[in-house]
Amino acid sequence: MSLICHYVDGSPFARMVRVLSRELALDMEEIEVTDFPPPPGFFDLNPLGQVPVVMRDGTALFPTEIALAALLQQRTRPSSWGSDRNPSLADRQTLSVILALGDQIASLRYRDWAGLAPSGPNRLGFDLDKRALERIAATLDWLEARIGATGFSDDDICLADIALVCLLLWTESRGPIAWRGRPGIEAMVGRMAARDSFAETTPRPWAG
Ligand SMILES: N[C@@H](CCC(=O)N[C@@H](CS)C(=O)NCC(=O)O)C(=O)O
């Protein structure tokens, strides 16, 4: 079985995969994509043109949720991944919501970095960025209500824990969002960020 992850150093989604491979002690090669966005040839791997892409025996696995699930299938360490063995609908929902939150936060940032300005009257009738911020706050509240002392599962660590922490650490360096003040989330970020898997995947400083 060969595993290769194509990643961009700063990508929170790719970091989720890289953290998971370390937590599961998988033998996964990592190939850094240094262009952003990934070059045109990358569409041959992933028609969405995005990282991460995990190649498993030559099959391209994306988006992130599928790449994470594929790595879990490869695990040999039985401990501490009990609930991910057969994830409940609720567990799958939590992970999906976190990944959708990531897409929301990223597009909010991209709109800003691209310097997008109104090109005419707002026919939508609402402010896109204001709506995104409301969605982000409501989603963080929803997640906070689901966190316990050990994160989103009774195990030491689970996919949703990894996903949310990668995402929030990314926002810290790329434009903070108001996630603090939620004790469960704060405790989880502090706890998880101290793990070797996170230390080893810390992105290089961002030029901005
Ligand atoms: N929803 C996607 C998000 C992945 C994503 O946004 N990747 C970014 C890097 S963080 C990317 O490759 N962007 C390049 C592009 O969109 O063209 C997933 O779950 O994989």
The ligand as a Gaussian input file, in Angstrom:
#p B3LYP/6-31G(d) Opt

LIG

0 1
 N      -13.479000      21.743000       0.553000
 C      -12.112000      21.440000       0.203000
 C      -11.225000      22.576000       0.679000
 C       -9.778000      22.444000       0.234000
 C       -9.161000      23.827000       0.007000
 O       -9.803000      24.873000       0.167000
 N       -7.876000      23.820000      -0.356000
 C       -7.223000      25.061000      -0.671000
 C       -5.981000      25.246000       0.186000
 S       -6.436000      25.495000       1.865000
 C       -6.801000      25.065000      -2.112000
 O       -6.163000      24.130000      -2.559000
 N       -7.168000      26.130000      -2.860000
 C       -6.809000      26.289000      -4.217000
 C       -7.993000      26.658000      -5.056000
 O       -9.110000      26.703000      -4.512000
 O       -7.828000      26.889000      -6.230000
 C      -11.714000      20.110000       0.828000
 O      -12.416000      19.642000       1.714000
 O      -10.713000      19.519000       0.404000

